Amino acid sequence: MKLMINDKEYSFIFGFGFIREMNRRYSVVEQGMTMKLGLDSTLVNFFNEEIETLIEMLKVANATESPRVAEKDLIALVDEIGSDKLFNLVLEELKKSEFTKKKTLKIENKIKNSK
């Protein structure tokens, strides 16, 4: 996904590097076993429209790309285009990526069915 922020184009990739970093941040060790909960816990917060999670996801998705986007610029982007639009853009990308599609659709369906 590409976004124009302050007249610069930034790329955001929700691929293997994104999954690896989210798992690194959100892993739990229980009885010697590491449970990688990165995407699962992130998606739950994302579907609850947690803006801090949205910003974190965008920062991680851009971390392997050049140029790198600053957090303050992402916050300004939310003000500029609105959080609803940005959540929708990210959701569409999560549904496209082979690395995030299956879990995104699974959690989205669970949430829809629980309402």
Jmol script that loads the backbone (N, CA, C; Angstrom):
load data "model"
ATOM      1  N   MET A   1       0.857  -1.161   0.000  1.00  0.00           N
ATOM      2  CA  MET A   1       0.000   0.000   0.000  1.00  0.00           C
ATOM      3  C   MET A   1       0.905   1.226   0.000  1.00  0.00           C
ATOM      4  N   LYS A   2       0.505   2.213  -0.742  1.00  0.00           N
ATOM      5  CA  LYS A   2       1.262   3.461  -0.802  1.00  0.00           C
ATOM      6  C   LYS A   2       0.368   4.602  -0.320  1.00  0.00           C
ATOM      7  N   LEU A   3       0.949   5.470   0.499  1.00  0.00           N
ATOM      8  CA  LEU A   3       0.230   6.635   1.005  1.00  0.00           C
ATOM      9  C   LEU A   3       1.083   7.878   0.801  1.00  0.00           C
ATOM     10  N   MET A   4       0.431   8.957   0.404  1.00  0.00           N
ATOM     11  CA  MET A   4       1.110  10.250   0.298  1.00  0.00           C
ATOM     12  C   MET A   4       0.957  10.980   1.628  1.00  0.00           C
ATOM     13  N   ILE A   5       2.081  11.308   2.224  1.00  0.00           N
ATOM     14  CA  ILE A   5       2.092  12.023   3.497  1.00  0.00           C
ATOM     15  C   ILE A   5       3.081  13.172   3.355  1.00  0.00           C
ATOM     16  N   ASN A   6       2.612  14.384   3.530  1.00  0.00           N
ATOM     17  CA  ASN A   6       3.462  15.579   3.388  1.00  0.00           C
ATOM     18  C   ASN A   6       4.225  15.577   2.063  1.00  0.00           C
ATOM     19  N   ASP A   7       3.517  15.287   0.993  1.00  0.00           N
ATOM     20  CA  ASP A   7       4.078  15.288  -0.365  1.00  0.00           C
ATOM     21  C   ASP A   7       5.166  14.243  -0.594  1.00  0.00           C
ATOM     22  N   LYS A   8       5.242  13.233   0.265  1.00  0.00           N
ATOM     23  CA  LYS A   8       6.161  12.108   0.082  1.00  0.00           C
ATOM     24  C   LYS A   8       5.343  10.836  -0.004  1.00  0.00           C
ATOM     25  N   GLU A   9       5.776   9.928  -0.878  1.00  0.00           N
ATOM     26  CA  GLU A   9       5.091   8.646  -0.996  1.00  0.00           C
ATOM     27  C   GLU A   9       5.790   7.616  -0.112  1.00  0.00           C
ATOM     28  N   TYR A  10       4.996   6.949   0.727  1.00  0.00           N
ATOM     29  CA  TYR A  10       5.504   5.921   1.626  1.00  0.00           C
ATOM     30  C   TYR A  10       4.844   4.589   1.287  1.00  0.00           C
ATOM     31  N   SER A  11       5.625   3.516   1.417  1.00  0.00           N
ATOM     32  CA  SER A  11       5.109   2.162   1.188  1.00  0.00           C
ATOM     33  C   SER A  11       4.887   1.468   2.519  1.00  0.00           C
ATOM     34  N   PHE A  12       3.832   0.657   2.566  1.00  0.00           N
ATOM     35  CA  PHE A  12       3.480  -0.117   3.753  1.00  0.00           C
ATOM     36  C   PHE A  12       3.218  -1.545   3.298  1.00  0.00           C
ATOM     37  N   ILE A  13       4.032  -2.487   3.794  1.00  0.00           N
ATOM     38  CA  ILE A  13       3.956  -3.879   3.372  1.00  0.00           C
ATOM     39  C   ILE A  13       3.543  -4.743   4.568  1.00  0.00           C
ATOM     40  N   PHE A  14       2.427  -5.433   4.427  1.00  0.00           N
ATOM     41  CA  PHE A  14       1.936  -6.327   5.479  1.00  0.00           C
ATOM     42  C   PHE A  14       2.332  -7.760   5.111  1.00  0.00           C
ATOM     43  N   GLY A  15       3.641  -7.990   5.053  1.00  0.00           N
ATOM     44  CA  GLY A  15       4.176  -9.281   4.636  1.00  0.00           C
ATOM     45  C   GLY A  15       4.830 -10.032   5.779  1.00  0.00           C
ATOM     46  N   PHE A  16       5.799 -10.871   5.425  1.00  0.00           N
ATOM     47  CA  PHE A  16       6.463 -11.702   6.427  1.00  0.00           C
ATOM     48  C   PHE A  16       7.206 -10.870   7.467  1.00  0.00           C
ATOM     49  N   GLY A  17       7.866  -9.796   7.033  1.00  0.00           N
ATOM     50  CA  GLY A  17       8.567  -8.929   7.981  1.00  0.00           C
ATOM     51  C   GLY A  17       7.617  -8.315   8.995  1.00  0.00           C
ATOM     52  N   PHE A  18       6.431  -7.965   8.547  1.00  0.00           N
ATOM     53  CA  PHE A  18       5.398  -7.422   9.435  1.00  0.00           C
ATOM     54  C   PHE A  18       4.994  -8.469  10.478  1.00  0.00           C
ATOM     55  N   ILE A  19       4.724  -9.695  10.009  1.00  0.00           N
ATOM     56  CA  ILE A  19       4.330 -10.780  10.924  1.00  0.00           C
ATOM     57  C   ILE A  19       5.435 -11.060  11.935  1.00  0.00           C
ATOM     58  N   ARG A  20       6.658 -11.158  11.454  1.00  0.00           N
ATOM     59  CA  ARG A  20       7.794 -11.464  12.335  1.00  0.00           C
ATOM     60  C   ARG A  20       7.928 -10.416  13.436  1.00  0.00           C
ATOM     61  N   GLU A  21       7.831  -9.141  13.063  1.00  0.00           N
ATOM     62  CA  GLU A  21       7.984  -8.077  14.058  1.00  0.00           C
ATOM     63  C   GLU A  21       6.818  -8.059  15.045  1.00  0.00           C
ATOM     64  N   MET A  22       5.610  -8.250  14.577  1.00  0.00           N
ATOM     65  CA  MET A  22       4.470  -8.269  15.500  1.00  0.00           C
ATOM     66  C   MET A  22       4.578  -9.455  16.458  1.00  0.00           C
ATOM     67  N   ASN A  23       5.022 -10.604  15.951  1.00  0.00           N
ATOM     68  CA  ASN A  23       5.223 -11.761  16.829  1.00  0.00           C
ATOM     69  C   ASN A  23       6.339 -11.512  17.836  1.00  0.00           C
ATOM     70  N   ARG A  24       7.388 -10.824  17.420  1.00  0.00           N
ATOM     71  CA  ARG A  24       8.473 -10.502  18.348  1.00  0.00           C
ATOM     72  C   ARG A  24       7.950  -9.618  19.482  1.00  0.00           C
ATOM     73  N   ARG A  25       7.095  -8.684  19.140  1.00  0.00           N
ATOM     74  CA  ARG A  25       6.559  -7.763  20.143  1.00  0.00           C
ATOM     75  C   ARG A  25       5.523  -8.417  21.055  1.00  0.00           C
ATOM     76  N   TYR A  26       4.785  -9.365  20.531  1.00  0.00           N
ATOM     77  CA  TYR A  26       3.652  -9.936  21.272  1.00  0.00           C
ATOM     78  C   TYR A  26       3.744 -11.453  21.372  1.00  0.00           C
ATOM     79  N   SER A  27       4.807 -11.941  21.982  1.00  0.00           N
ATOM     80  CA  SER A  27       4.955 -13.373  22.226  1.00  0.00           C
ATOM     81  C   SER A  27       4.863 -13.627  23.722  1.00  0.00           C
ATOM     82  N   VAL A  28       4.358 -14.796  24.068  1.00  0.00           N
ATOM     83  CA  VAL A  28       4.228 -15.203  25.460  1.00  0.00           C
ATOM     84  C   VAL A  28       4.950 -16.531  25.617  1.00  0.00           C
ATOM     85  N   VAL A  29       5.773 -16.643  26.662  1.00  0.00           N
ATOM     86  CA  VAL A  29       6.451 -17.907  26.940  1.00  0.00           C
ATOM     87  C   VAL A  29       5.736 -18.563  28.114  1.00  0.00           C
ATOM     88  N   GLU A  30       5.212 -19.749  27.873  1.00  0.00           N
ATOM     89  CA  GLU A  30       4.504 -20.534  28.899  1.00  0.00           C
ATOM     90  C   GLU A  30       5.108 -21.918  28.948  1.00  0.00           C
ATOM     91  N   GLN A  31       5.606 -22.317  30.091  1.00  0.00           N
ATOM     92  CA  GLN A  31       6.158 -23.653  30.298  1.00  0.00           C
ATOM     93  C   GLN A  31       7.158 -24.020  29.206  1.00  0.00           C
ATOM     94  N   GLY A  32       8.011 -23.071  28.860  1.00  0.00           N
ATOM     95  CA  GLY A  32       9.055 -23.307  27.879  1.00  0.00           C
ATOM     96  C   GLY A  32       8.617 -23.210  26.426  1.00  0.00           C
ATOM     97  N   MET A  33       7.339 -22.982  26.184  1.00  0.00           N
ATOM     98  CA  MET A  33       6.836 -22.860  24.811  1.00  0.00           C
ATOM     99  C   MET A  33       6.554 -21.389  24.500  1.00  0.00           C
ATOM    100  N   THR A  34       6.976 -20.960  23.326  1.00  0.00           N
ATOM    101  CA  THR A  34       6.712 -19.590  22.894  1.00  0.00           C
ATOM    102  C   THR A  34       5.464 -19.563  22.031  1.00  0.00           C
ATOM    103  N   MET A  35       4.493 -18.782  22.475  1.00  0.00           N
ATOM    104  CA  MET A  35       3.254 -18.617  21.715  1.00  0.00           C
ATOM    105  C   MET A  35       3.320 -17.266  21.013  1.00  0.00           C
ATOM    106  N   LYS A  36       3.293 -17.305  19.696  1.00  0.00           N
ATOM    107  CA  LYS A  36       3.386 -16.083  18.899  1.00  0.00           C
ATOM    108  C   LYS A  36       1.984 -15.540  18.652  1.00  0.00           C
ATOM    109  N   LEU A  37       1.674 -14.468  19.353  1.00  0.00           N
ATOM    110  CA  LEU A  37       0.324 -13.905  19.324  1.00  0.00           C
ATOM    111  C   LEU A  37       0.267 -12.557  18.618  1.00  0.00           C
ATOM    112  N   GLY A  38       1.297 -12.223  17.876  1.00  0.00           N
ATOM    113  CA  GLY A  38       1.405 -10.898  17.281  1.00  0.00           C
ATOM    114  C   GLY A  38       0.213 -10.463  16.466  1.00  0.00           C
ATOM    115  N   LEU A  39      -0.095 -11.208  15.420  1.00  0.00           N
ATOM    116  CA  LEU A  39      -1.191 -10.803  14.546  1.00  0.00           C
ATOM    117  C   LEU A  39      -2.538 -10.958  15.238  1.00  0.00           C
ATOM    118  N   ASP A  40      -2.700 -12.034  16.005  1.00  0.00           N
ATOM    119  CA  ASP A  40      -3.980 -12.266  16.690  1.00  0.00           C
ATOM    120  C   ASP A  40      -4.339 -11.110  17.623  1.00  0.00           C
ATOM    121  N   SER A  41      -3.424 -10.770  18.521  1.00  0.00           N
ATOM    122  CA  SER A  41      -3.737  -9.710  19.488  1.00  0.00           C
ATOM    123  C   SER A  41      -3.840  -8.349  18.806  1.00  0.00           C
ATOM    124  N   THR A  42      -3.020  -8.127  17.788  1.00  0.00           N
ATOM    125  CA  THR A  42      -3.076  -6.864  17.061  1.00  0.00           C
ATOM    126  C   THR A  42      -4.406  -6.704  16.336  1.00  0.00           C
ATOM    127  N   LEU A  43      -4.873  -7.774  15.697  1.00  0.00           N
ATOM    128  CA  LEU A  43      -6.137  -7.692  14.956  1.00  0.00           C
ATOM    129  C   LEU A  43      -7.332  -7.456  15.874  1.00  0.00           C
ATOM    130  N   VAL A  44      -7.320  -8.054  17.056  1.00  0.00           N
ATOM    131  CA  VAL A  44      -8.422  -7.819  17.999  1.00  0.00           C
ATOM    132  C   VAL A  44      -8.494  -6.332  18.338  1.00  0.00           C
ATOM    133  N   ASN A  45      -7.349  -5.734  18.641  1.00  0.00           N
ATOM    134  CA  ASN A  45      -7.325  -4.294  18.934  1.00  0.00           C
ATOM    135  C   ASN A  45      -7.681  -3.468  17.702  1.00  0.00           C
ATOM    136  N   PHE A  46      -7.210  -3.893  16.537  1.00  0.00           N
ATOM    137  CA  PHE A  46      -7.505  -3.198  15.283  1.00  0.00           C
ATOM    138  C   PHE A  46      -9.012  -3.172  15.026  1.00  0.00           C
ATOM    139  N   PHE A  47      -9.674  -4.321  15.174  1.00  0.00           N
ATOM    140  CA  PHE A  47     -11.119  -4.373  14.933  1.00  0.00           C
ATOM    141  C   PHE A  47     -11.918  -3.633  16.008  1.00  0.00           C
ATOM    142  N   ASN A  48     -11.301  -3.381  17.153  1.00  0.00           N
ATOM    143  CA  ASN A  48     -11.922  -2.530  18.171  1.00  0.00           C
ATOM    144  C   ASN A  48     -11.641  -1.052  17.898  1.00  0.00           C
ATOM    145  N   GLU A  49     -11.057  -0.780  16.734  1.00  0.00           N
ATOM    146  CA  GLU A  49     -10.753   0.577  16.275  1.00  0.00           C
ATOM    147  C   GLU A  49      -9.854   1.336  17.246  1.00  0.00           C
ATOM    148  N   GLU A  50      -8.851   0.636  17.756  1.00  0.00           N
ATOM    149  CA  GLU A  50      -7.858   1.234  18.643  1.00  0.00           C
ATOM    150  C   GLU A  50      -6.844   1.989  17.782  1.00  0.00           C
ATOM    151  N   ILE A  51      -6.867   3.303  17.865  1.00  0.00           N
ATOM    152  CA  ILE A  51      -6.052   4.142  16.987  1.00  0.00           C
ATOM    153  C   ILE A  51      -4.558   3.932  17.219  1.00  0.00           C
ATOM    154  N   GLU A  52      -4.156   3.691  18.458  1.00  0.00           N
ATOM    155  CA  GLU A  52      -2.740   3.449  18.748  1.00  0.00           C
ATOM    156  C   GLU A  52      -2.250   2.186  18.036  1.00  0.00           C
ATOM    157  N   THR A  53      -3.103   1.174  17.974  1.00  0.00           N
ATOM    158  CA  THR A  53      -2.774  -0.056  17.255  1.00  0.00           C
ATOM    159  C   THR A  53      -2.636   0.217  15.765  1.00  0.00           C
ATOM    160  N   LEU A  54      -3.524   1.019  15.212  1.00  0.00           N
ATOM    161  CA  LEU A  54      -3.449   1.380  13.793  1.00  0.00           C
ATOM    162  C   LEU A  54      -2.111   2.045  13.470  1.00  0.00           C
ATOM    163  N   ILE A  55      -1.703   3.000  14.289  1.00  0.00           N
ATOM    164  CA  ILE A  55      -0.431   3.703  14.077  1.00  0.00           C
ATOM    165  C   ILE A  55       0.734   2.725  14.192  1.00  0.00           C
ATOM    166  N   GLU A  56       0.699   1.857  15.195  1.00  0.00           N
ATOM    167  CA  GLU A  56       1.770   0.869  15.372  1.00  0.00           C
ATOM    168  C   GLU A  56       1.860  -0.063  14.162  1.00  0.00           C
ATOM    169  N   MET A  57       0.725  -0.526  13.677  1.00  0.00           N
ATOM    170  CA  MET A  57       0.714  -1.413  12.514  1.00  0.00           C
ATOM    171  C   MET A  57       1.326  -0.721  11.297  1.00  0.00           C
ATOM    172  N   LEU A  58       0.990   0.532  11.091  1.00  0.00           N
ATOM    173  CA  LEU A  58       1.547   1.273   9.958  1.00  0.00           C
ATOM    174  C   LEU A  58       3.055   1.472  10.113  1.00  0.00           C
ATOM    175  N   LYS A  59       3.507   1.765  11.328  1.00  0.00           N
ATOM    176  CA  LYS A  59       4.944   1.918  11.559  1.00  0.00           C
ATOM    177  C   LYS A  59       5.685   0.622  11.252  1.00  0.00           C
ATOM    178  N   VAL A  60       5.150  -0.507  11.700  1.00  0.00           N
ATOM    179  CA  VAL A  60       5.796  -1.801  11.464  1.00  0.00           C
ATOM    180  C   VAL A  60       5.751  -2.156   9.980  1.00  0.00           C
ATOM    181  N   ALA A  61       4.631  -1.887   9.320  1.00  0.00           N
ATOM    182  CA  ALA A  61       4.496  -2.200   7.891  1.00  0.00           C
ATOM    183  C   ALA A  61       5.442  -1.362   7.037  1.00  0.00           C
ATOM    184  N   ASN A  62       5.851  -0.218   7.545  1.00  0.00           N
ATOM    185  CA  ASN A  62       6.768   0.663   6.815  1.00  0.00           C
ATOM    186  C   ASN A  62       8.230   0.440   7.208  1.00  0.00           C
ATOM    187  N   ALA A  63       8.483  -0.314   8.267  1.00  0.00           N
ATOM    188  CA  ALA A  63       9.834  -0.444   8.827  1.00  0.00           C
ATOM    189  C   ALA A  63      10.852  -1.030   7.856  1.00  0.00           C
ATOM    190  N   THR A  64      10.416  -1.857   6.922  1.00  0.00           N
ATOM    191  CA  THR A  64      11.342  -2.468   5.964  1.00  0.00           C
ATOM    192  C   THR A  64      11.460  -1.653   4.679  1.00  0.00           C
ATOM    193  N   GLU A  65      10.759  -0.542   4.616  1.00  0.00           N
ATOM    194  CA  GLU A  65      10.686   0.253   3.387  1.00  0.00           C
ATOM    195  C   GLU A  65      11.499   1.541   3.521  1.00  0.00           C
ATOM    196  N   SER A  66      11.702   2.180   2.388  1.00  0.00           N
ATOM    197  CA  SER A  66      12.386   3.461   2.370  1.00  0.00           C
ATOM    198  C   SER A  66      11.606   4.386   1.437  1.00  0.00           C
ATOM    199  N   PRO A  67      11.317   5.605   1.869  1.00  0.00           N
ATOM    200  CA  PRO A  67      11.674   6.235   3.132  1.00  0.00           C
ATOM    201  C   PRO A  67      10.818   5.716   4.287  1.00  0.00           C
ATOM    202  N   ARG A  68      11.320   5.951   5.479  1.00  0.00           N
ATOM    203  CA  ARG A  68      10.588   5.578   6.683  1.00  0.00           C
ATOM    204  C   ARG A  68       9.727   6.756   7.129  1.00  0.00           C
ATOM    205  N   VAL A  69       8.537   6.416   7.580  1.00  0.00           N
ATOM    206  CA  VAL A  69       7.599   7.447   8.014  1.00  0.00           C
ATOM    207  C   VAL A  69       7.756   7.675   9.518  1.00  0.00           C
ATOM    208  N   ALA A  70       7.631   8.916   9.933  1.00  0.00           N
ATOM    209  CA  ALA A  70       7.696   9.262  11.354  1.00  0.00           C
ATOM    210  C   ALA A  70       6.312   9.103  11.980  1.00  0.00           C
ATOM    211  N   GLU A  71       6.299   8.740  13.254  1.00  0.00           N
ATOM    212  CA  GLU A  71       5.027   8.567  13.964  1.00  0.00           C
ATOM    213  C   GLU A  71       4.192   9.842  13.917  1.00  0.00           C
ATOM    214  N   LYS A  72       4.836  10.984  14.078  1.00  0.00           N
ATOM    215  CA  LYS A  72       4.095  12.262  14.064  1.00  0.00           C
ATOM    216  C   LYS A  72       3.404  12.487  12.720  1.00  0.00           C
ATOM    217  N   ASP A  73       4.014  12.001  11.633  1.00  0.00           N
ATOM    218  CA  ASP A  73       3.394  12.139  10.318  1.00  0.00           C
ATOM    219  C   ASP A  73       2.188  11.217  10.170  1.00  0.00           C
ATOM    220  N   LEU A  74       2.251  10.041  10.776  1.00  0.00           N
ATOM    221  CA  LEU A  74       1.093   9.138  10.756  1.00  0.00           C
ATOM    222  C   LEU A  74      -0.060   9.727  11.560  1.00  0.00           C
ATOM    223  N   ILE A  75       0.267  10.334  12.678  1.00  0.00           N
ATOM    224  CA  ILE A  75      -0.758  10.975  13.507  1.00  0.00           C
ATOM    225  C   ILE A  75      -1.403  12.128  12.732  1.00  0.00           C
ATOM    226  N   ALA A  76      -0.586  12.901  12.027  1.00  0.00           N
ATOM    227  CA  ALA A  76      -1.111  13.996  11.206  1.00  0.00           C
ATOM    228  C   ALA A  76      -1.983  13.456  10.073  1.00  0.00           C
ATOM    229  N   LEU A  77      -1.623  12.297   9.524  1.00  0.00           N
ATOM    230  CA  LEU A  77      -2.423  11.680   8.461  1.00  0.00           C
ATOM    231  C   LEU A  77      -3.816  11.313   8.968  1.00  0.00           C
ATOM    232  N   VAL A  78      -3.905  10.820  10.192  1.00  0.00           N
ATOM    233  CA  VAL A  78      -5.211  10.504  10.786  1.00  0.00           C
ATOM    234  C   VAL A  78      -6.057  11.768  10.850  1.00  0.00           C
ATOM    235  N   ASP A  79      -5.447  12.870  11.280  1.00  0.00           N
ATOM    236  CA  ASP A  79      -6.173  14.147  11.319  1.00  0.00           C
ATOM    237  C   ASP A  79      -6.606  14.584   9.924  1.00  0.00           C
ATOM    238  N   GLU A  80      -5.756  14.347   8.945  1.00  0.00           N
ATOM    239  CA  GLU A  80      -6.011  14.814   7.580  1.00  0.00           C
ATOM    240  C   GLU A  80      -7.104  14.021   6.872  1.00  0.00           C
ATOM    241  N   ILE A  81      -7.020  12.692   6.884  1.00  0.00           N
ATOM    242  CA  ILE A  81      -7.980  11.886   6.105  1.00  0.00           C
ATOM    243  C   ILE A  81      -9.034  11.199   6.959  1.00  0.00           C
ATOM    244  N   GLY A  82      -8.826  11.187   8.270  1.00  0.00           N
ATOM    245  CA  GLY A  82      -9.783  10.565   9.173  1.00  0.00           C
ATOM    246  C   GLY A  82      -9.427   9.118   9.481  1.00  0.00           C
ATOM    247  N   SER A  83      -9.721   8.721  10.697  1.00  0.00           N
ATOM    248  CA  SER A  83      -9.361   7.365  11.121  1.00  0.00           C
ATOM    249  C   SER A  83     -10.183   6.303  10.404  1.00  0.00           C
ATOM    250  N   ASP A  84     -11.457   6.574  10.120  1.00  0.00           N
ATOM    251  CA  ASP A  84     -12.287   5.574   9.432  1.00  0.00           C
ATOM    252  C   ASP A  84     -11.688   5.190   8.086  1.00  0.00           C
ATOM    253  N   LYS A  85     -11.289   6.187   7.323  1.00  0.00           N
ATOM    254  CA  LYS A  85     -10.709   5.911   6.008  1.00  0.00           C
ATOM    255  C   LYS A  85      -9.408   5.127   6.145  1.00  0.00           C
ATOM    256  N   LEU A  86      -8.579   5.499   7.109  1.00  0.00           N
ATOM    257  CA  LEU A  86      -7.295   4.824   7.287  1.00  0.00           C
ATOM    258  C   LEU A  86      -7.487   3.387   7.771  1.00  0.00           C
ATOM    259  N   PHE A  87      -8.425   3.166   8.690  1.00  0.00           N
ATOM    260  CA  PHE A  87      -8.740   1.792   9.117  1.00  0.00           C
ATOM    261  C   PHE A  87      -9.185   0.962   7.916  1.00  0.00           C
ATOM    262  N   ASN A  88     -10.043   1.524   7.073  1.00  0.00           N
ATOM    263  CA  ASN A  88     -10.533   0.789   5.897  1.00  0.00           C
ATOM    264  C   ASN A  88      -9.420   0.477   4.910  1.00  0.00           C
ATOM    265  N   LEU A  89      -8.517   1.421   4.682  1.00  0.00           N
ATOM    266  CA  LEU A  89      -7.388   1.184   3.777  1.00  0.00           C
ATOM    267  C   LEU A  89      -6.502   0.047   4.285  1.00  0.00           C
ATOM    268  N   VAL A  90      -6.201   0.076   5.574  1.00  0.00           N
ATOM    269  CA  VAL A  90      -5.352  -0.967   6.162  1.00  0.00           C
ATOM    270  C   VAL A  90      -6.068  -2.310   6.127  1.00  0.00           C
ATOM    271  N   LEU A  91      -7.359  -2.324   6.428  1.00  0.00           N
ATOM    272  CA  LEU A  91      -8.114  -3.579   6.396  1.00  0.00           C
ATOM    273  C   LEU A  91      -8.073  -4.210   5.005  1.00  0.00           C
ATOM    274  N   GLU A  92      -8.242  -3.407   3.985  1.00  0.00           N
ATOM    275  CA  GLU A  92      -8.187  -3.936   2.614  1.00  0.00           C
ATOM    276  C   GLU A  92      -6.819  -4.535   2.309  1.00  0.00           C
ATOM    277  N   GLU A  93      -5.763  -3.908   2.784  1.00  0.00           N
ATOM    278  CA  GLU A  93      -4.414  -4.444   2.568  1.00  0.00           C
ATOM    279  C   GLU A  93      -4.198  -5.735   3.344  1.00  0.00           C
ATOM    280  N   LEU A  94      -4.705  -5.784   4.566  1.00  0.00           N
ATOM    281  CA  LEU A  94      -4.580  -7.005   5.372  1.00  0.00           C
ATOM    282  C   LEU A  94      -5.291  -8.173   4.697  1.00  0.00           C
ATOM    283  N   LYS A  95      -6.401  -7.884   4.024  1.00  0.00           N
ATOM    284  CA  LYS A  95      -7.155  -8.931   3.325  1.00  0.00           C
ATOM    285  C   LYS A  95      -6.480  -9.363   2.030  1.00  0.00           C
ATOM    286  N   LYS A  96      -5.596  -8.539   1.482  1.00  0.00           N
ATOM    287  CA  LYS A  96      -4.903  -8.862   0.230  1.00  0.00           C
ATOM    288  C   LYS A  96      -3.635  -9.684   0.456  1.00  0.00           C
ATOM    289  N   SER A  97      -2.938  -9.413   1.538  1.00  0.00           N
ATOM    290  CA  SER A  97      -1.641 -10.044   1.777  1.00  0.00           C
ATOM    291  C   SER A  97      -1.799 -11.525   2.108  1.00  0.00           C
ATOM    292  N   GLU A  98      -1.002 -12.353   1.462  1.00  0.00           N
ATOM    293  CA  GLU A  98      -1.026 -13.791   1.748  1.00  0.00           C
ATOM    294  C   GLU A  98      -0.590 -14.087   3.176  1.00  0.00           C
ATOM    295  N   PHE A  99       0.128 -13.180   3.797  1.00  0.00           N
ATOM    296  CA  PHE A  99       0.633 -13.389   5.147  1.00  0.00           C
ATOM    297  C   PHE A  99      -0.383 -13.018   6.223  1.00  0.00           C
ATOM    298  N   THR A 100      -1.376 -12.211   5.888  1.00  0.00           N
ATOM    299  CA  THR A 100      -2.337 -11.739   6.892  1.00  0.00           C
ATOM    300  C   THR A 100      -3.789 -12.040   6.547  1.00  0.00           C
ATOM    301  N   LYS A 101      -4.047 -12.426   5.323  1.00  0.00           N
ATOM    302  CA  LYS A 101      -5.427 -12.585   4.838  1.00  0.00           C
ATOM    303  C   LYS A 101      -6.240 -13.577   5.667  1.00  0.00           C
ATOM    304  N   LYS A 102      -5.718 -14.767   5.882  1.00  0.00           N
ATOM    305  CA  LYS A 102      -6.483 -15.831   6.536  1.00  0.00           C
ATOM    306  C   LYS A 102      -6.905 -15.443   7.956  1.00  0.00           C
ATOM    307  N   LYS A 103      -5.953 -14.958   8.752  1.00  0.00           N
ATOM    308  CA  LYS A 103      -6.288 -14.581  10.132  1.00  0.00           C
ATOM    309  C   LYS A 103      -7.183 -13.349  10.177  1.00  0.00           C
ATOM    310  N   THR A 104      -6.962 -12.415   9.270  1.00  0.00           N
ATOM    311  CA  THR A 104      -7.793 -11.209   9.238  1.00  0.00           C
ATOM    312  C   THR A 104      -9.247 -11.573   8.974  1.00  0.00           C
ATOM    313  N   LEU A 105      -9.476 -12.401   7.969  1.00  0.00           N
ATOM    314  CA  LEU A 105     -10.845 -12.811   7.638  1.00  0.00           C
ATOM    315  C   LEU A 105     -11.462 -13.640   8.760  1.00  0.00           C
ATOM    316  N   LYS A 106     -10.674 -14.508   9.371  1.00  0.00           N
ATOM    317  CA  LYS A 106     -11.169 -15.357  10.464  1.00  0.00           C
ATOM    318  C   LYS A 106     -11.621 -14.507  11.656  1.00  0.00           C
ATOM    319  N   ILE A 107     -10.783 -13.569  12.071  1.00  0.00           N
ATOM    320  CA  ILE A 107     -11.129 -12.724  13.218  1.00  0.00           C
ATOM    321  C   ILE A 107     -12.269 -11.773  12.863  1.00  0.00           C
ATOM    322  N   GLU A 108     -12.270 -11.247  11.648  1.00  0.00           N
ATOM    323  CA  GLU A 108     -13.366 -10.372  11.212  1.00  0.00           C
ATOM    324  C   GLU A 108     -14.696 -11.121  11.255  1.00  0.00           C
ATOM    325  N   ASN A 109     -14.718 -12.355  10.780  1.00  0.00           N
ATOM    326  CA  ASN A 109     -15.947 -13.159  10.799  1.00  0.00           C
ATOM    327  C   ASN A 109     -16.386 -13.488  12.217  1.00  0.00           C
ATOM    328  N   LYS A 110     -15.441 -13.804  13.099  1.00  0.00           N
ATOM    329  CA  LYS A 110     -15.785 -14.081  14.502  1.00  0.00           C
ATOM    330  C   LYS A 110     -16.447 -12.870  15.144  1.00  0.00           C
ATOM    331  N   ILE A 111     -15.896 -11.702  14.872  1.00  0.00           N
ATOM    332  CA  ILE A 111     -16.444 -10.476  15.454  1.00  0.00           C
ATOM    333  C   ILE A 111     -17.831 -10.188  14.890  1.00  0.00           C
ATOM    334  N   LYS A 112     -18.005 -10.340  13.587  1.00  0.00           N
ATOM    335  CA  LYS A 112     -19.319 -10.107  12.967  1.00  0.00           C
ATOM    336  C   LYS A 112     -20.361 -11.080  13.499  1.00  0.00           C
ATOM    337  N   ASN A 113     -19.979 -12.343  13.674  1.00  0.00           N
ATOM    338  CA  ASN A 113     -20.923 -13.360  14.148  1.00  0.00           C
ATOM    339  C   ASN A 113     -21.259 -13.217  15.623  1.00  0.00           C
ATOM    340  N   SER A 114     -20.412 -12.531  16.385  1.00  0.00           N
ATOM    341  CA  SER A 114     -20.677 -12.375  17.816  1.00  0.00           C
ATOM    342  C   SER A 114     -21.597 -11.197  18.109  1.00  0.00           C
ATOM    343  N   LYS A 115     -21.867 -10.378  17.102  1.00  0.00           N
ATOM    344  CA  LYS A 115     -22.722  -9.194  17.319  1.00  0.00           C
ATOM    345  C   LYS A 115     -24.182  -9.538  17.195  1.00  0.00           C
TER     346      LYS A 115
END
end "model"
wireframe off; spacefill off
backbone 0.3
color backbone group
